[in-house]
Each structure stands twice: as C-alpha cells, then as structure tokens.
Amino acid sequence: MRVLSGIQPTGRFHWGNYFGAIQQYIDLQHEHTGYYFIANLHALTTIREPELLRQLTRDAALDLLALGLDPDKATLFVQSDVPEVSQLTWILMTCTPLGLLERCHAFKEKKARGLTADAGLFTYPVLMAADILAYDANWVPVGQDQVQHIEVCRDLATSFNHHFAEVFVLPEARLLSNAAKVPGTDGEKMSKSYDNTIGIFEDPKQVRKKIMRMPTDSRAMEEPKDPDTDHLYQLFQLFGSPSEVQEMAELYRRGGFGYGQIKKSLADAAERYFSEAHARRNELANRPDTVDDILRAGAKRAREQASTVLERVEQACGITAN
C-alpha cells in the first residue's frame, strides 16, 4: 500500500505530534511505500514571518529524521518542492463546488469564532486533496478532525473520474490511534492551540520543570487512586516498559505515594525514551549537507510520481494532447 501524510511546520513538534502521528509514520515505513512531506504551503495560512517558516521547515526535517524516519524506506520532502501539486490544485479547484468548501469544519469554526478566514483556509481541503491524489495514495493517516477532508478528497476525485476518465486512485483515511489520547500539561489534549505542550526536543531540564508544575488532585497520599483517570499515568504509559507501567498502576491502586514521585518517574522515563533521538538530531544538525541531500532526493522522487499523475490529469481534461 502507498501511504501519504503531511505535517505542518507551525511550531516545534511535541509529545502529542509524536505519539499521535509521527510514531505511526515510522512504523508504517517498514511495511508500506511512504510519502511524508513538510506542509509549508499549508503553513502559510498561519505564519507570516518568512525566516520563521524557513527555520521551522528545517527543524521539522531534522526532527523527523532524528525520530527515525528512514529516507531509504520512505520519501521525505518539502511540499513546495513539488510544484506539480500546486498545478493539480488549480485543476481540482475548477470542479470543486463552493458549498462543499463552505461546509468544511476548519473554515466554519474560524468564522464562528469571529476570526479572519482567508481564501487559503477556505481552499485548504483542495490543496490537501491534491497532496494526496498526486501520489496515488491508498492510505492517509489522519486524526478524527481530518476525516472530513479525506471525504472531500474522495468526492473531488470521484467527480473528476466521472466527468473525464478514471485517473485518480481513491484514498482511504487511516485513523491515528493515539491522535486524541496525549494529555498536555493542563490535563487537556496536548495542542499548540492550548499552549500546553511539551516539546520532543526541549531541554530535559525544561521538560522536567513543566512536568513538576502539572496540576494534580487533592486526595491524600495514603488514598488509593484510579490510574486510568489520571493524566500523569496516561503519559507514563507512553514511555514506560510494560513492567514499569504495570508497577505504576499497582502503586496507584495501592496508594501511599505523592504525585511528586510520579512526576519524577515520568520525567526520567521521557528523558530515556527520547535520548537517542536527541543524540541523532545533534549529529544531523552538524551535517546540514546530508539533510539537504535527503530532502532534494525526496523531492525528486515525489516529483517523478506527481508528474506522472499530473500528466494523466492534463490529458484527461484536455489541457495537453493524448
């Protein structure tokens, strides 16, 4: 199967990004053909500082490689390095019903909050559809909030196929299992929007400070507690070994502990978990030419595939001769 997913460089990656998406990208690369891109064109709807966007795009590449994305097994590239996707977006736009985009939740939510919604946000689902269709993707790993956009993509592909020719592969959404299960520093879902994130590559001392400040309930130390309802335990489950998690659960149910003890164990486990990635990232940062070569090679492979699809599309709709 061919797997396609993009991640926006709108900030440094946090624990929610990793366990919600990146970890599954890495797992899928061993069994499927993967195309993973840094969605800098999508990021233009929120970032207006060119140097910041360039730096975050670079950071995203370094982070993904350090976390285990293997360029020998998956294609990693920057979205804007494949201009065929922008060309395909326009063709899809010409046959996209206005009402379909007006019903998309991201645009509706922003308008409901009284925020400015530009044409980029309004047509975001069409660019996302082009991202997917350009690579003949079969599976698109997404969270529940993005399923609607995959449905839009399928609608556009089906409509084009009906009017012109069977050009597009119809993709399927593959739900990310942990996309909504990583609590932030306030116990709510970890998200940059809530300012409750813990960065994967933050300084370990800063990470420890954030963890130690996390709120807890006021039950007495000796009182037994239900681990499944506690956000510290939920986070520890992500980092601890099966035996460590079982031991932690038993401690909760037995009682007789302070939350400071749990926080220290969580900080220690998280630091161990990401230590190799930290070391790899430092090594990659000292070899910028290597990262450039990886992205250049990835863009070349991506363009070859996208060019093939775009040629089929242009012939089907009459832009070029058969």
C-alpha positions as a Markdown table, in Angstrom:
| # | Residue | x | y | z |
|---|---|---|---|---|
| 1 | Met | 0.0 | 0.0 | 0.0 |
| 2 | Arg | 1.1 | 3.6 | -0.6 |
| 3 | Val | 0.8 | 5.8 | 2.5 |
| 4 | Leu | 0.8 | 9.6 | 2.3 |
| 5 | Ser | 0.8 | 12.2 | 5.1 |
| 6 | Gly | 2.0 | 15.7 | 5.7 |
| 7 | Ile | 2.7 | 17.6 | 8.9 |
| 8 | Gln | 2.7 | 21.4 | 9.2 |
| 9 | Pro | 5.8 | 23.3 | 10.4 |
| 10 | Thr | 3.8 | 25.7 | 12.5 |
| 11 | Gly | 5.8 | 25.1 | 15.6 |
| 12 | Arg | 8.3 | 22.5 | 17.1 |
| 13 | Phe | 6.9 | 19.0 | 17.4 |
| 14 | His | 5.6 | 18.0 | 20.8 |
| 15 | Trp | 4.7 | 14.7 | 22.5 |
| 16 | Gly | 1.2 | 14.8 | 21.0 |
| 17 | Asn | 2.6 | 15.1 | 17.5 |
| 18 | Tyr | 4.9 | 12.1 | 18.1 |
| 19 | Phe | 2.5 | 9.6 | 19.7 |
| 20 | Gly | -0.4 | 10.9 | 17.7 |
| 21 | Ala | 1.2 | 10.7 | 14.3 |
| 22 | Ile | 5.0 | 10.6 | 13.8 |
| 23 | Gln | 5.5 | 7.3 | 15.6 |
| 24 | Gln | 2.9 | 5.6 | 13.3 |
| 25 | Tyr | 4.6 | 7.1 | 10.2 |
| 26 | Ile | 7.8 | 5.4 | 11.3 |
| 27 | Asp | 6.1 | 2.1 | 12.0 |
| 28 | Leu | 4.3 | 2.2 | 8.6 |
| 29 | Gln | 7.5 | 2.8 | 6.6 |
| 30 | His | 8.7 | -0.7 | 7.3 |
| 31 | Glu | 5.7 | -2.4 | 5.5 |
| 32 | His | 4.4 | 0.1 | 3.0 |
| 33 | Thr | 5.6 | 2.7 | 0.5 |
| 34 | Gly | 5.6 | 6.0 | 2.4 |
| 35 | Tyr | 5.5 | 9.6 | 1.2 |
| 36 | Tyr | 5.8 | 12.1 | 4.1 |
| 37 | Phe | 6.1 | 15.8 | 3.5 |
| 38 | Ile | 6.6 | 19.0 | 5.5 |
| 39 | Ala | 3.5 | 21.1 | 4.6 |
| 40 | Asn | 5.0 | 24.5 | 4.3 |
| 41 | Leu | 2.3 | 25.7 | 1.8 |
| 42 | His | -0.4 | 24.9 | 4.3 |
| 43 | Ala | 1.5 | 26.7 | 7.0 |
| 44 | Leu | 1.3 | 30.0 | 5.0 |
| 45 | Thr | -2.3 | 30.3 | 6.3 |
| 46 | Thr | -0.9 | 31.0 | 9.8 |
| 47 | Ile | 2.7 | 32.0 | 9.5 |
| 48 | Arg | 3.6 | 35.4 | 8.1 |
| 49 | Glu | 7.3 | 35.5 | 9.0 |
| 50 | Pro | 9.5 | 34.1 | 6.2 |
| 51 | Glu | 12.6 | 33.4 | 8.3 |
| 52 | Leu | 10.4 | 31.6 | 10.9 |
| 53 | Leu | 8.8 | 29.5 | 8.3 |
| 54 | Arg | 12.2 | 28.6 | 6.8 |
| 55 | Gln | 13.6 | 27.7 | 10.2 |
| 56 | Leu | 10.5 | 25.6 | 11.3 |
| 57 | Thr | 10.6 | 23.7 | 8.0 |
| 58 | Arg | 14.3 | 22.9 | 8.6 |
| 59 | Asp | 13.6 | 21.9 | 12.2 |
| 60 | Ala | 10.8 | 19.6 | 11.0 |
| 61 | Ala | 13.1 | 17.8 | 8.7 |
| 62 | Leu | 15.7 | 17.4 | 11.4 |
| 63 | Asp | 13.2 | 16.2 | 13.9 |
| 64 | Leu | 11.6 | 13.6 | 11.6 |
| 65 | Leu | 14.9 | 12.2 | 10.6 |
| 66 | Ala | 16.1 | 12.1 | 14.2 |
| 67 | Leu | 13.0 | 10.3 | 15.4 |
| 68 | Gly | 13.5 | 7.5 | 12.9 |
| 69 | Leu | 12.1 | 8.4 | 9.5 |
| 70 | Asp | 14.4 | 6.5 | 7.2 |
| 71 | Pro | 14.9 | 8.1 | 3.8 |
| 72 | Asp | 15.9 | 4.7 | 2.4 |
| 73 | Lys | 12.5 | 3.4 | 3.3 |
| 74 | Ala | 10.2 | 6.4 | 2.9 |
| 75 | Thr | 10.2 | 9.6 | 0.8 |
| 76 | Leu | 10.7 | 12.7 | 2.9 |
| 77 | Phe | 10.3 | 16.1 | 1.1 |
| 78 | Val | 9.1 | 19.7 | 1.5 |
| 79 | Gln | 5.7 | 20.3 | 0.0 |
| 80 | Ser | 6.7 | 23.4 | -2.0 |
| 81 | Asp | 9.5 | 21.5 | -3.7 |
| 82 | Val | 6.8 | 19.7 | -5.8 |
| 83 | Pro | 5.2 | 22.4 | -7.9 |
| 84 | Glu | 3.0 | 19.8 | -9.7 |
| 85 | Val | 0.8 | 19.7 | -6.6 |
| 86 | Ser | 0.0 | 23.4 | -7.0 |
| 87 | Gln | -0.8 | 22.9 | -10.6 |
| 88 | Leu | -3.1 | 20.0 | -9.7 |
| 89 | Thr | -4.8 | 22.1 | -7.0 |
| 90 | Trp | -5.9 | 24.6 | -9.6 |
| 91 | Ile | -7.4 | 21.9 | -11.9 |
| 92 | Leu | -9.3 | 20.4 | -8.9 |
| 93 | Met | -10.4 | 23.9 | -7.9 |
| 94 | Thr | -12.2 | 24.4 | -11.2 |
| 95 | Cys | -14.5 | 21.5 | -10.4 |
| 96 | Thr | -15.0 | 22.0 | -6.7 |
| 97 | Pro | -18.5 | 23.0 | -5.6 |
| 98 | Leu | -18.4 | 26.2 | -3.4 |
| 99 | Gly | -20.9 | 24.7 | -1.0 |
| 100 | Leu | -18.6 | 21.7 | -0.3 |
| 101 | Leu | -15.9 | 24.0 | 1.0 |
| 102 | Glu | -18.3 | 26.1 | 2.9 |
| 103 | Arg | -19.3 | 23.0 | 4.9 |
| 104 | Cys | -15.8 | 22.2 | 5.9 |
| 105 | His | -15.4 | 22.5 | 9.7 |
| 106 | Ala | -12.0 | 24.3 | 9.8 |
| 107 | Phe | -13.4 | 27.2 | 7.8 |
| 108 | Lys | -16.7 | 27.2 | 9.7 |
| 109 | Glu | -15.1 | 27.1 | 13.1 |
| 110 | Lys | -12.8 | 30.0 | 12.4 |
| 111 | Lys | -15.7 | 32.1 | 11.1 |
| 112 | Ala | -17.8 | 31.2 | 14.1 |
| 113 | Arg | -15.0 | 32.5 | 16.4 |
| 114 | Gly | -15.0 | 35.8 | 14.5 |
| 115 | Leu | -11.5 | 35.3 | 13.1 |
| 116 | Thr | -10.4 | 36.3 | 9.6 |
| 117 | Ala | -10.7 | 33.3 | 7.3 |
| 118 | Asp | -8.7 | 33.9 | 4.1 |
| 119 | Ala | -9.0 | 32.1 | 0.8 |
| 120 | Gly | -6.1 | 29.9 | 1.7 |
| 121 | Leu | -8.0 | 28.4 | 4.7 |
| 122 | Phe | -11.2 | 28.2 | 2.6 |
| 123 | Thr | -9.5 | 26.2 | -0.2 |
| 124 | Tyr | -7.2 | 24.2 | 2.2 |
| 125 | Pro | -9.2 | 21.0 | 1.5 |
| 126 | Val | -8.5 | 21.3 | -2.2 |
| 127 | Leu | -4.7 | 21.6 | -1.7 |
| 128 | Met | -4.9 | 18.7 | 0.7 |
| 129 | Ala | -6.7 | 16.7 | -1.9 |
| 130 | Ala | -4.0 | 17.5 | -4.4 |
| 131 | Asp | -1.4 | 16.5 | -1.9 |
| 132 | Ile | -3.0 | 13.1 | -1.6 |
| 133 | Leu | -4.0 | 12.4 | -5.2 |
| 134 | Ala | -0.7 | 13.5 | -6.7 |
| 135 | Tyr | 1.0 | 10.3 | -5.3 |
| 136 | Asp | -1.8 | 7.8 | -5.9 |
| 137 | Ala | -2.0 | 7.3 | -2.2 |
| 138 | Asn | -4.1 | 4.4 | -0.8 |
| 139 | Trp | -4.0 | 5.3 | 2.9 |
| 140 | Val | -3.8 | 8.7 | 4.6 |
| 141 | Pro | -3.1 | 8.6 | 8.4 |
| 142 | Val | -5.2 | 11.3 | 10.0 |
| 143 | Gly | -6.9 | 12.2 | 13.2 |
| 144 | Gln | -10.7 | 12.2 | 13.5 |
| 145 | Asp | -10.7 | 16.0 | 12.9 |
| 146 | Gln | -9.2 | 15.5 | 9.4 |
| 147 | Val | -11.5 | 12.7 | 8.2 |
| 148 | Gln | -13.9 | 15.2 | 6.6 |
| 149 | His | -11.0 | 16.4 | 4.4 |
| 150 | Ile | -10.4 | 12.9 | 3.2 |
| 151 | Glu | -14.0 | 12.6 | 2.3 |
| 152 | Val | -13.7 | 15.9 | 0.3 |
| 153 | Cys | -10.7 | 14.4 | -1.5 |
| 154 | Arg | -12.6 | 11.3 | -2.4 |
| 155 | Asp | -15.6 | 13.5 | -3.6 |
| 156 | Leu | -13.3 | 15.5 | -5.9 |
| 157 | Ala | -11.5 | 12.5 | -7.3 |
| 158 | Thr | -14.8 | 10.7 | -7.9 |
| 159 | Ser | -16.3 | 13.7 | -9.7 |
| 160 | Phe | -13.2 | 14.2 | -11.9 |
| 161 | Asn | -13.1 | 10.5 | -12.7 |
| 162 | His | -16.8 | 10.6 | -13.7 |
| 163 | His | -16.5 | 13.7 | -15.9 |
| 164 | Phe | -13.2 | 12.8 | -17.6 |
| 165 | Ala | -11.6 | 9.5 | -17.0 |
| 166 | Glu | -10.6 | 7.0 | -14.3 |
| 167 | Val | -7.5 | 9.0 | -13.4 |
| 168 | Phe | -7.4 | 9.1 | -9.6 |
| 169 | Val | -6.9 | 6.4 | -7.0 |
| 170 | Leu | -9.5 | 6.9 | -4.2 |
| 171 | Pro | -7.7 | 7.2 | -0.9 |
| 172 | Glu | -8.9 | 5.9 | 2.5 |
| 173 | Ala | -8.5 | 7.5 | 5.8 |
| 174 | Arg | -6.4 | 5.5 | 8.3 |
| 175 | Leu | -7.3 | 6.8 | 11.8 |
| 176 | Leu | -4.3 | 7.5 | 14.0 |
| 177 | Ser | -4.8 | 5.5 | 17.2 |
| 178 | Asn | -3.3 | 8.0 | 19.7 |
| 179 | Ala | -4.3 | 11.2 | 18.0 |
| 180 | Ala | -6.6 | 12.3 | 20.8 |
| 181 | Lys | -5.0 | 10.5 | 23.7 |
| 182 | Val | -2.0 | 12.5 | 24.7 |
| 183 | Pro | -2.8 | 14.9 | 27.6 |
| 184 | Gly | -1.0 | 18.2 | 27.9 |
| 185 | Thr | 0.4 | 20.0 | 30.9 |
| 186 | Asp | -3.1 | 21.0 | 32.0 |
| 187 | Gly | -4.6 | 17.6 | 31.5 |
| 188 | Glu | -6.4 | 18.5 | 28.3 |
| 189 | Lys | -5.5 | 17.2 | 24.9 |
| 190 | Met | -1.9 | 18.4 | 24.1 |
| 191 | Ser | -2.1 | 21.1 | 21.4 |
| 192 | Lys | -0.2 | 24.2 | 20.4 |
| 193 | Ser | -3.6 | 26.0 | 20.4 |
| 194 | Tyr | -4.0 | 25.3 | 24.2 |
| 195 | Asp | -0.4 | 26.3 | 25.0 |
| 196 | Asn | 0.0 | 23.1 | 27.0 |
| 197 | Thr | 2.7 | 21.2 | 25.0 |
| 198 | Ile | 5.9 | 19.5 | 25.9 |
| 199 | Gly | 8.4 | 19.6 | 23.1 |
| 200 | Ile | 10.2 | 16.4 | 22.0 |
| 201 | Phe | 13.5 | 18.2 | 21.7 |
| 202 | Glu | 13.1 | 20.7 | 24.5 |
| 203 | Asp | 15.9 | 20.8 | 27.0 |
| 204 | Pro | 15.4 | 17.9 | 29.5 |
| 205 | Lys | 15.6 | 20.4 | 32.4 |
| 206 | Gln | 12.8 | 22.5 | 31.0 |
| 207 | Val | 10.7 | 19.4 | 30.3 |
| 208 | Arg | 11.2 | 18.3 | 34.0 |
| 209 | Lys | 10.1 | 21.8 | 35.2 |
| 210 | Lys | 6.9 | 21.6 | 33.1 |
| 211 | Ile | 6.1 | 18.1 | 34.4 |
| 212 | Met | 6.7 | 19.1 | 38.0 |
| 213 | Arg | 4.2 | 22.0 | 37.6 |
| 214 | Met | 1.4 | 19.9 | 36.2 |
| 215 | Pro | -1.8 | 20.0 | 38.3 |
| 216 | Thr | -3.0 | 17.1 | 40.3 |
| 217 | Asp | -6.0 | 16.3 | 42.5 |
| 218 | Ser | -6.0 | 16.9 | 46.3 |
| 219 | Arg | -6.5 | 13.4 | 47.5 |
| 220 | Ala | -4.4 | 12.3 | 50.5 |
| 221 | Met | -1.2 | 10.4 | 49.9 |
| 222 | Glu | -2.4 | 7.2 | 51.5 |
| 223 | Glu | -5.6 | 7.1 | 49.5 |
| 224 | Pro | -5.8 | 4.6 | 46.5 |
| 225 | Lys | -6.3 | 6.2 | 43.1 |
| 226 | Asp | -7.6 | 5.0 | 39.7 |
| 227 | Pro | -4.7 | 5.2 | 37.3 |
| 228 | Asp | -6.9 | 5.2 | 34.2 |
| 229 | Thr | -8.4 | 8.6 | 35.1 |
| 230 | Asp | -5.1 | 10.3 | 35.8 |
| 231 | His | -3.3 | 12.3 | 33.2 |
| 232 | Leu | 0.2 | 11.6 | 34.7 |
| 233 | Tyr | -0.4 | 7.9 | 34.5 |
| 234 | Gln | -1.7 | 8.2 | 30.9 |
| 235 | Leu | 1.5 | 10.0 | 29.9 |
| 236 | Phe | 3.7 | 7.4 | 31.8 |
| 237 | Gln | 2.0 | 4.6 | 29.8 |
| 238 | Leu | 3.5 | 6.2 | 26.6 |
| 239 | Phe | 7.1 | 6.0 | 27.9 |
| 240 | Gly | 7.4 | 3.1 | 30.4 |
| 241 | Ser | 8.0 | -0.5 | 29.6 |
| 242 | Pro | 5.1 | -2.9 | 30.2 |
| 243 | Ser | 6.5 | -4.0 | 33.5 |
| 244 | Glu | 7.1 | -0.4 | 34.6 |
| 245 | Val | 3.5 | 0.6 | 33.6 |
| 246 | Gln | 2.1 | -2.4 | 35.5 |
| 247 | Glu | 4.1 | -1.5 | 38.6 |
| 248 | Met | 2.9 | 2.1 | 38.3 |
| 249 | Ala | -0.7 | 1.0 | 38.0 |
| 250 | Glu | -0.4 | -1.2 | 41.1 |
| 251 | Leu | 1.1 | 1.8 | 43.0 |
| 252 | Tyr | -1.9 | 3.9 | 42.1 |
| 253 | Arg | -4.3 | 1.3 | 43.3 |
| 254 | Arg | -2.4 | 0.7 | 46.5 |
| 255 | Gly | -2.0 | 4.3 | 47.4 |
| 256 | Gly | 0.7 | 5.6 | 49.8 |
| 257 | Phe | 2.5 | 7.9 | 47.3 |
| 258 | Gly | 2.9 | 11.5 | 46.4 |
| 259 | Tyr | 2.4 | 12.9 | 42.9 |
| 260 | Gly | 5.9 | 14.3 | 43.0 |
| 261 | Gln | 7.1 | 10.7 | 42.9 |
| 262 | Ile | 5.0 | 10.0 | 39.8 |
| 263 | Lys | 6.2 | 13.2 | 38.1 |
| 264 | Lys | 9.8 | 12.3 | 38.7 |
| 265 | Ser | 9.3 | 8.8 | 37.2 |
| 266 | Leu | 7.5 | 10.4 | 34.2 |
| 267 | Ala | 10.4 | 12.9 | 33.6 |
| 268 | Asp | 13.0 | 10.1 | 33.9 |
| 269 | Ala | 11.1 | 7.8 | 31.5 |
| 270 | Ala | 10.6 | 10.5 | 28.9 |
| 271 | Glu | 14.2 | 11.6 | 29.0 |
| 272 | Arg | 15.3 | 8.0 | 28.5 |
| 273 | Tyr | 12.8 | 7.4 | 25.7 |
| 274 | Phe | 14.0 | 10.4 | 23.6 |
| 275 | Ser | 17.7 | 10.3 | 24.5 |
| 276 | Glu | 18.7 | 8.5 | 21.2 |
| 277 | Ala | 16.7 | 10.9 | 19.1 |
| 278 | His | 18.3 | 13.9 | 20.8 |
| 279 | Ala | 21.7 | 12.4 | 20.0 |
| 280 | Arg | 20.8 | 11.8 | 16.4 |
| 281 | Arg | 19.4 | 15.3 | 16.0 |
| 282 | Asn | 22.6 | 16.9 | 17.3 |
| 283 | Glu | 24.6 | 14.7 | 14.8 |
| 284 | Leu | 22.3 | 15.7 | 11.9 |
| 285 | Ala | 22.4 | 19.4 | 12.8 |
| 286 | Asn | 26.2 | 19.2 | 12.4 |
| 287 | Arg | 25.8 | 17.7 | 8.9 |
| 288 | Pro | 23.5 | 20.2 | 7.1 |
| 289 | Asp | 24.5 | 19.0 | 3.6 |
| 290 | Thr | 23.3 | 15.5 | 4.5 |
| 291 | Val | 19.8 | 16.8 | 5.3 |
| 292 | Asp | 19.8 | 18.9 | 2.1 |
| 293 | Asp | 20.7 | 15.8 | 0.1 |
| 294 | Ile | 17.9 | 13.8 | 1.7 |
| 295 | Leu | 15.2 | 16.5 | 1.0 |
| 296 | Arg | 16.5 | 17.0 | -2.5 |
| 297 | Ala | 16.4 | 13.3 | -3.3 |
| 298 | Gly | 12.9 | 13.0 | -1.7 |
| 299 | Ala | 11.6 | 15.9 | -3.8 |
| 300 | Lys | 13.0 | 14.3 | -6.9 |
| 301 | Arg | 11.2 | 11.0 | -6.2 |
| 302 | Ala | 8.0 | 12.9 | -5.2 |
| 303 | Arg | 8.1 | 15.0 | -8.4 |
| 304 | Glu | 8.5 | 11.9 | -10.6 |
| 305 | Gln | 5.4 | 10.4 | -9.1 |
| 306 | Ala | 3.4 | 13.7 | -9.1 |
| 307 | Ser | 4.4 | 14.4 | -12.7 |
| 308 | Thr | 3.0 | 11.1 | -13.8 |
| 309 | Val | -0.3 | 11.8 | -12.2 |
| 310 | Leu | -0.5 | 15.4 | -13.4 |
| 311 | Glu | 0.2 | 14.2 | -17.0 |
| 312 | Arg | -2.7 | 11.8 | -16.7 |
| 313 | Val | -5.0 | 14.6 | -15.4 |
| 314 | Glu | -4.0 | 17.1 | -18.1 |
| 315 | Gln | -4.6 | 14.6 | -20.9 |
| 316 | Ala | -7.9 | 13.6 | -19.4 |
| 317 | Cys | -9.3 | 17.1 | -19.1 |
| 318 | Gly | -7.9 | 18.4 | -22.4 |
| 319 | Ile | -5.0 | 20.7 | -21.3 |
| 320 | Thr | -2.5 | 18.6 | -23.2 |
| 321 | Ala | -2.8 | 16.3 | -26.2 |
| 322 | Asn | -3.0 | 12.5 | -25.8 |
